[in-house]
């Protein structure tokens, strides 16, 4: 089996400085800055790999965005921070807007002081010297093991998310009414061969909403799909603004008297849509129809408390607890209806 570098693909977002990094020259001194050709190669390659990109630059915000638009680069960047404040604070705001972990961030800048300032405030950020631009694409951290169909449109999906969030922020009325306006379709289906690369990517990329914190390789997932004692389910979500992609994964271990949820994860981008509860309701209904108990393994990490709360709200009770490991069991007496604002499709 292929040996994986533990750092492979760990960077989900590269944050760029502008002056003498993304472009040649200093904007405060001349408006004739031009993109660095080496940086353009990196920018476009990372976009194709599904690595998000943003900006933390000390510059005039309006002028900086004007220059990016002038060179056709503005759409590559999510939640750009172009201001005169500390770059560590800009990094914080970008991470919060993207809702990803600080340890999945890389920051590239030509100035040692700026790299050190970010590294001091955020020790888990991978700080890179712009002088090493020619070698960035070879770094394991910037090379996901697989490039999936979701990777190719990840920037577009995040831009759509930003649009939805802006609409929701200004929506006047109940949240359920806004969610209904999205016309969401949530699909649950057995994972197929073509889903397994994305399934591995989900386990590697999803830390906050992973019930056990365990990651699975493509080969492990393939073996589990072929095992009659396991079932691997994958979930996707779409709405009128576009696709969210494949955003959920469930691994079930099947026994004569119980189904055990060995893994449940959901992308951070969709948990507020209520799809975690919809998935659990589906599992409860299926287990009840088979006359078996539904139990779930849970391992507390420093990030996944939301998933524990999701189980508790879905009527799971603790059966056993040892250190950070918990065994939960579902109450099958009352299974809530799925919310009206989502259309649920069950694949075969």
C-alpha positions as CSV (number, residue, x, y, z in Angstrom):
1,X,0.0,0.0,0.0
2,X,1.2,3.5,-0.8
3,X,2.8,5.3,2.2
4,X,1.3,8.6,2.9
5,X,3.2,11.6,4.3
6,X,1.2,12.7,7.3
7,X,1.4,16.3,6.2
8,X,0.2,15.5,2.7
9,X,-2.5,17.9,1.7
10,X,-3.0,19.4,5.1
11,X,-3.2,22.9,3.8
12,X,-6.8,23.9,2.9
13,X,-6.1,27.6,2.3
14,X,-3.0,29.6,1.2
15,X,-3.1,33.2,2.2
16,X,-1.1,35.6,0.1
17,X,0.8,38.8,0.7
18,X,0.6,41.1,-2.3
19,X,3.6,43.4,-2.5
20,X,6.7,41.6,-3.9
21,X,4.9,38.3,-3.4
22,X,1.8,37.9,-5.6
23,X,2.9,40.8,-7.7
24,X,6.1,42.6,-8.4
25,X,6.5,46.0,-6.8
26,X,5.0,47.9,-3.9
27,X,1.6,49.4,-4.5
28,X,2.1,52.3,-2.1
29,X,5.1,53.4,-4.3
30,X,3.7,52.7,-7.8
31,X,0.5,51.7,-9.3
32,X,2.3,49.8,-12.0
33,X,2.6,46.5,-10.1
34,X,2.3,43.4,-12.2
35,X,1.7,39.8,-11.2
36,X,4.8,37.7,-10.6
37,X,4.7,35.0,-13.3
38,X,5.9,32.4,-10.8
39,X,3.1,33.3,-8.4
40,X,0.5,33.0,-11.2
41,X,1.7,29.4,-11.8
42,X,1.2,28.6,-8.1
43,X,-2.1,30.4,-7.9
44,X,-3.7,28.5,-10.8
45,X,-2.2,25.1,-9.8
46,X,-3.5,25.4,-6.3
47,X,-6.9,26.4,-7.5
48,X,-7.0,23.3,-9.7
49,X,-6.0,21.2,-6.7
50,X,-9.0,22.5,-4.7
51,X,-6.8,24.5,-2.2
52,X,-8.6,27.8,-1.3
53,X,-6.8,31.1,-1.4
54,X,-7.1,34.5,0.3
55,X,-5.1,37.6,0.9
56,X,-3.6,39.3,4.0
57,X,-1.9,42.5,2.8
58,X,-1.0,45.8,4.3
59,X,-2.4,48.1,1.6
60,X,-5.2,50.4,0.8
61,X,-8.2,48.0,0.4
62,X,-9.9,49.7,-2.5
63,X,-6.8,50.2,-4.4
64,X,-5.6,46.7,-3.8
65,X,-8.9,45.2,-5.1
66,X,-8.8,47.5,-8.1
67,X,-5.4,46.2,-9.1
68,X,-6.5,42.5,-8.6
69,X,-9.5,43.1,-10.8
70,X,-7.3,44.9,-13.4
71,X,-5.3,41.7,-13.7
72,X,-8.3,39.4,-13.6
73,X,-7.2,37.8,-10.3
74,X,-9.9,39.1,-7.8
75,X,-12.2,36.0,-8.2
76,X,-9.4,33.6,-7.0
77,X,-9.5,35.0,-3.5
78,X,-12.1,34.3,-0.7
79,X,-12.6,36.9,2.0
80,X,-9.5,39.0,1.2
81,X,-8.1,41.2,3.9
82,X,-6.4,44.3,2.5
83,X,-5.9,46.8,5.3
84,X,-3.2,48.4,7.5
85,X,-3.7,46.1,10.5
86,X,-1.6,43.2,11.8
87,X,-1.6,40.3,9.4
88,X,-2.2,37.9,12.2
89,X,-5.6,39.5,12.7
90,X,-6.3,39.3,9.0
91,X,-5.5,35.6,9.1
92,X,-7.9,35.2,12.1
93,X,-10.8,36.8,10.2
94,X,-10.2,34.7,7.1
95,X,-10.1,31.5,9.1
96,X,-13.3,32.4,10.9
97,X,-15.0,33.3,7.6
98,X,-14.0,30.0,6.0
99,X,-14.8,28.0,9.2
100,X,-11.7,25.9,8.9
101,X,-8.9,25.0,11.3
102,X,-5.9,27.3,11.8
103,X,-3.6,24.3,11.3
104,X,-4.9,24.0,7.7
105,X,-3.6,27.5,6.8
106,X,-0.4,28.5,4.9
107,X,0.8,32.1,4.6
108,X,3.3,33.3,2.1
109,X,5.1,36.7,2.4
110,X,8.4,38.2,1.3
111,X,9.0,39.9,4.7
112,X,10.5,38.0,7.6
113,X,8.9,40.3,10.1
114,X,5.4,39.6,8.7
115,X,6.0,35.8,8.7
116,X,7.3,35.9,12.3
117,X,4.3,38.1,13.4
118,X,1.8,35.6,12.0
119,X,3.8,32.6,13.3
120,X,4.0,34.1,16.8
121,X,0.2,34.6,17.0
122,X,-0.7,31.4,15.1
123,X,2.1,28.7,15.6
124,X,0.2,26.1,13.6
125,X,0.2,28.2,10.5
126,X,2.7,27.1,7.8
127,X,4.6,30.3,7.1
128,X,6.4,30.4,3.7
129,X,9.0,32.7,2.2
130,X,8.0,34.2,-1.2
131,X,11.6,33.7,-2.2
132,X,10.8,29.9,-2.3
133,X,8.0,30.4,-4.8
134,X,9.5,28.0,-7.3
135,X,9.3,25.1,-4.8
136,X,5.9,25.7,-3.3
137,X,4.0,23.3,-5.6
138,X,6.3,20.4,-4.6
139,X,5.5,20.7,-0.9
140,X,3.6,17.7,0.5
141,X,1.4,20.1,2.5
142,X,0.1,21.7,-0.8
143,X,-0.4,18.3,-2.5
144,X,-3.6,16.5,-1.7
145,X,-3.4,12.8,-2.4
146,X,-6.4,13.0,-4.8
147,X,-7.9,15.7,-6.9
148,X,-11.6,15.0,-7.0
149,X,-14.5,16.5,-8.9
150,X,-15.3,18.5,-5.8
151,X,-11.7,19.8,-5.7
152,X,-12.1,21.3,-9.2
153,X,-15.1,23.4,-8.1
154,X,-14.2,24.1,-4.5
155,X,-13.6,27.8,-4.9
156,X,-16.9,28.2,-6.7
157,X,-18.7,26.3,-3.9
158,X,-17.2,28.6,-1.3
159,X,-18.1,31.6,-3.3
160,X,-21.7,30.4,-3.5
161,X,-21.6,29.8,0.3
162,X,-20.5,33.4,0.8
163,X,-23.4,34.6,-1.3
164,X,-25.9,32.4,0.7
165,X,-24.5,33.7,3.9
166,X,-24.9,37.3,2.8
167,X,-28.5,36.6,1.7
168,X,-29.2,35.0,5.1
169,X,-27.7,37.9,7.0
170,X,-30.1,40.3,5.3
171,X,-33.1,38.0,5.2
172,X,-36.1,39.3,7.2
173,X,-38.1,36.4,8.5
174,X,-37.8,33.0,10.3
175,X,-34.7,31.0,9.5
176,X,-36.8,28.1,8.3
177,X,-38.4,30.4,5.8
178,X,-35.0,31.3,4.5
179,X,-33.9,27.7,4.3
180,X,-37.0,26.8,2.4
181,X,-36.2,29.5,-0.1
182,X,-32.9,27.7,-1.0
183,X,-34.9,24.7,-2.4
184,X,-32.4,22.2,-1.0
185,X,-32.1,18.6,-2.1
186,X,-30.2,16.2,0.2
187,X,-29.2,12.8,-1.2
188,X,-28.1,9.8,0.7
189,X,-26.7,6.8,-1.2
190,X,-24.3,3.9,-0.9
191,X,-20.8,5.0,-1.8
192,X,-19.7,3.9,-5.2
193,X,-16.2,3.4,-6.5
194,X,-16.1,6.9,-8.0
195,X,-17.0,8.3,-4.5
196,X,-14.1,6.8,-2.6
197,X,-11.5,9.4,-3.4
198,X,-13.8,12.1,-2.2
199,X,-14.7,9.9,0.8
200,X,-11.0,9.8,1.8
201,X,-10.7,13.5,1.3
202,X,-13.7,14.1,3.6
203,X,-12.2,12.1,6.4
204,X,-8.9,14.0,6.0
205,X,-10.3,17.5,5.6
206,X,-13.2,17.3,8.1
207,X,-11.9,17.7,11.7
208,X,-14.6,19.7,13.5
209,X,-17.6,17.6,12.5
210,X,-16.0,14.1,12.6
211,X,-17.5,11.9,15.4
212,X,-14.4,9.9,16.1
213,X,-11.6,12.0,14.5
214,X,-10.5,8.9,12.5
215,X,-9.4,9.2,8.9
216,X,-9.7,6.4,6.4
217,X,-7.6,5.9,3.2
218,X,-9.0,5.1,-0.2
219,X,-7.8,1.5,0.2
220,X,-9.5,1.1,3.6
221,X,-12.7,2.5,2.3
222,X,-12.6,0.3,-0.7
223,X,-12.2,-2.8,1.5
224,X,-15.1,-1.7,3.7
225,X,-17.4,-1.2,0.7
226,X,-16.6,-4.8,-0.3
227,X,-17.2,-6.1,3.2
228,X,-20.8,-7.5,3.8
229,X,-20.6,-6.5,7.4
230,X,-20.1,-2.8,6.7
231,X,-22.0,-0.2,4.8
232,X,-20.6,3.1,3.6
233,X,-23.0,5.9,2.8
234,X,-22.2,9.2,1.2
235,X,-24.4,12.3,1.1
236,X,-24.6,15.3,-1.2
237,X,-26.4,18.6,-1.1
238,X,-27.6,20.9,-3.8
239,X,-29.8,24.0,-3.9
240,X,-30.9,26.7,-6.4
241,X,-27.5,28.4,-6.1
242,X,-25.5,25.4,-7.0
243,X,-24.0,22.3,-5.5
244,X,-22.3,21.9,-2.1
245,X,-20.7,18.7,-3.4
246,X,-20.3,15.5,-1.4
247,X,-20.6,16.7,2.1
248,X,-21.3,13.8,4.4
249,X,-20.1,10.3,5.2
250,X,-21.4,7.4,7.4
251,X,-19.6,4.1,8.1
252,X,-21.9,1.5,9.6
253,X,-20.8,-1.8,11.1
254,X,-23.6,-4.4,10.8
255,X,-24.4,-7.0,13.4
256,X,-27.3,-9.3,14.0
257,X,-28.8,-7.3,16.8
258,X,-27.3,-3.8,16.3
259,X,-26.0,-1.4,13.7
260,X,-22.9,0.5,15.0
261,X,-22.1,4.0,13.5
262,X,-18.3,3.8,13.4
263,X,-18.0,7.2,11.7
264,X,-20.3,10.1,11.0
265,X,-19.0,13.3,9.5
266,X,-20.4,16.4,7.9
267,X,-18.7,19.3,6.1
268,X,-18.6,22.4,8.3
269,X,-20.2,24.3,5.4
270,X,-23.5,22.5,5.7
271,X,-24.1,21.6,9.3
272,X,-26.3,24.7,9.9
273,X,-28.6,23.4,7.2
274,X,-29.8,20.6,9.5
275,X,-28.5,17.8,7.4
276,X,-26.7,16.0,10.2
277,X,-30.0,15.4,11.9
278,X,-31.6,14.3,8.6
279,X,-28.9,11.7,8.2
280,X,-29.3,10.4,11.7
281,X,-33.1,10.2,11.3
282,X,-32.6,8.1,8.2
283,X,-30.3,5.7,10.0
284,X,-32.8,5.4,12.9
285,X,-35.6,4.6,10.5
286,X,-33.6,2.0,8.6
287,X,-32.4,0.3,11.8
288,X,-35.9,0.2,13.2
289,X,-37.2,-1.3,10.0
290,X,-34.5,-4.1,10.4
291,X,-35.4,-4.6,14.1
292,X,-31.9,-3.8,15.3
293,X,-30.5,-1.3,17.9
294,X,-28.6,1.7,16.5
295,X,-25.5,2.6,18.5
296,X,-22.7,5.0,17.8
297,X,-19.0,5.2,18.7
298,X,-17.9,8.7,19.7
299,X,-14.4,10.0,20.6
300,X,-14.2,13.5,22.1
301,X,-11.6,15.7,20.4
302,X,-10.8,19.3,20.8
303,X,-13.0,20.2,17.8
304,X,-16.0,17.9,17.5
305,X,-18.3,18.8,20.4
306,X,-21.0,19.9,17.9
307,X,-21.3,16.3,16.7
308,X,-21.8,15.1,20.2
309,X,-24.5,17.7,20.7
310,X,-26.1,16.5,17.4
311,X,-26.3,12.9,18.7
312,X,-27.8,14.1,22.0
313,X,-30.4,16.2,20.3
314,X,-31.2,13.2,18.2
315,X,-32.1,11.1,21.3
316,X,-28.9,9.2,21.8
317,X,-28.0,8.2,25.4
318,X,-24.6,7.2,26.8
319,X,-24.2,3.5,27.4
320,X,-20.5,3.3,28.2
321,X,-17.7,5.8,28.7
322,X,-14.0,5.4,29.0
323,X,-11.7,8.4,28.9
324,X,-12.6,10.2,25.7
325,X,-14.5,7.3,24.2
326,X,-18.2,7.0,24.4
327,X,-20.7,4.4,23.2
328,X,-24.2,5.9,22.5
329,X,-27.5,4.3,21.8
330,X,-30.4,5.8,19.9
331,X,-33.9,6.0,21.4
332,X,-36.0,4.4,18.6
333,X,-39.4,5.2,20.2
334,X,-39.8,8.6,18.6
335,X,-38.1,9.5,15.3
336,X,-38.6,13.1,14.2
337,X,-39.8,14.0,10.7
338,X,-37.4,15.5,8.4
339,X,-37.8,19.3,8.0
340,X,-40.1,20.5,5.3
341,X,-37.4,22.8,3.8
342,X,-35.3,20.0,2.5
343,X,-36.2,17.4,-0.1
344,X,-34.5,14.1,0.8
345,X,-33.6,11.6,-1.9
346,X,-32.5,8.0,-1.0
347,X,-30.3,6.4,-3.6
348,X,-29.7,2.7,-4.1
